[in-house]
Amino acid sequence: MSASGPNLTAEVVVPGTIGEVFAFFSDAHNLEAITPPWLCFRLLGPGPLEVREGTVIDYRLRLHGLPLRWRSAISAWDPPHRFVDEQLRGPYRRWHHEHTFTEVDGGTRVRDRVDYELPRGARLAARLVARDVRAIFAYRRRALLSRFERRPGG
């Protein structure tokens, strides 16, 4: 735990250039492809959506059957190395998600660091929430590996 609340760090090396991988993350519509289907995640509003510092993204999802709306903003944008999204409105008291991209042998390391705080009165749900966040990022890891898997002749 950080001083502000729980956190999660996840990373995966995908076989793509830093430019390819950052471009994938620069298209907000690709969030649907790397979010578990059980969340029923959908972006709201027309596409395409240009992601840059200050971009506001609205989406809806279902968490344990409950429909939720979430609004986040890109608070830092440093292509192709880093960006940060932060919840403006949603199920958490605070959600700060830093994405970093580093060229390594074999591809690009994608590292996610999430710091979050639960709403007041949600302490009993902390273990469930932590489990859900870990499951979401485990799915994301598999989806990214599948998306950037090298094809024969590729």
N, C-alpha and C positions, 0 to 999 in steps of 0.2 A: 504494500500500500504506500502511496505517496502521502505527503502531508495533506493534500486536498481530497483524497479518497482513493478508491481502487484504481488500478491501472492494468493494462495488458500490453505486452510487446510481442509481436509476431513477425516472423520474417521467412522469406522464401527466395531462392534464386531461380529465376525463370530464364530459359534460353532465348532471350531476345536482346536487342541492343537497348541502351538506355533511352534512345530516341523513340524506338517502337513502343517500349513499355510505358514511358511517360505519355506518349500520344494516346495510348489506350485509356489511361486514367484521365486524360484531358477531356474525354467525351463522357459527360455525366450519364448518358444513356447506357454506358457499359456497366454501371453499377448494378443494373438488373441482372447481368450475366454472372456476376460474382457474388450475388447475395442468395442465400438459401431459399429455395422455392417455398418452404414452409412459412416464410415471412410475408409472402404475397406482396413483395416490394414493387411499387410503381412510381415513376416520376410523374409529377403533375405539370401541366403546361405543355406548350408546343415545343418541338425540337427543331433544329439542333440548338443546343445550349452552349454558348461560348463560356468556358470556364477560365476564370482569371481572378485576381484579387478583387474582392467585393461582390463576386457572383453569389446570388442567393438561389438556393435549390430547394424546391418544395417536393415532398413525396409522401406517399401513404404506405402503410404496411399493417400487418396483423401480427400481434404478439400474444401468444397463448389465446388466440381467438378474438382478442380485443382490437378493434380498428384504431389506428393511431395516425395522426398527421405529424410530420416532422419538417422543420425548416432549418436549414443550415446555411452558413456563409463561408466562403473561402476567405480566410483571414491572412493567409500568406501564400505567395505564389512565386516560386523560383525555378522555372523550367531549366533543364530537365531533372533537377535534383531534389526538389522538395515542394510540398504544399501542405497547408493545414486547413481542415474544415472544423467549424465549431457550431454546435447546436444553438439556434436562436429560439426555437420553440420545439418541444417534444417531450418524450417521457423521462428525460433525465433532468436533474437540477443543473448539471454541467456535463458537457461532452466536448472534449478537445482531442482531435484526431490528427496526428502528424504522420504524413507519408514521406518517406525518403527513398531515394533511388541511387544506387551506387553501381558502377561498372565493376564486375569481378570476372575472373576466369570462368568461362562457361555461360556468361550472360549478365543479368542485372539482378542485384539484390534489392528486393522490395521489403522495406521494413515499415511496419505500422506500430505506432505507439498511441494508445488511447488512455486518456485520464478522464475519469468520470466520477460524478457524485449522484447518488440516488436522491429522489425527493425526500423531504422530511417525512418521517413516519414509515419509510420503506425498509427499515433495517432488517426486518424479518425476511424480506425478499432478497437480501444481499447475495446469499449463496446461489439462489436460482438465477439471478441476473448475471453473476459471474460465470456460471455454467453456460448460460445462453450466449454471452459475449465470446467465450472460448469456442463454442460450437460454430458461431458465425464466422470467426476467423479461420477455423479449421476448414470449413467449407470453402471459404475464399481462397485459401492456399491451394486446395485441390483444383478449383476452377481456374485459377491463374496458370497452374502447371499444365492443365489440359488445353487452355487457350493458346499458350505459347509453345506447346509441344512441337518439336521439329519434325517436319514431315520428310519422307524420303525425297531427295532432290531439292530440299528447301534450304 
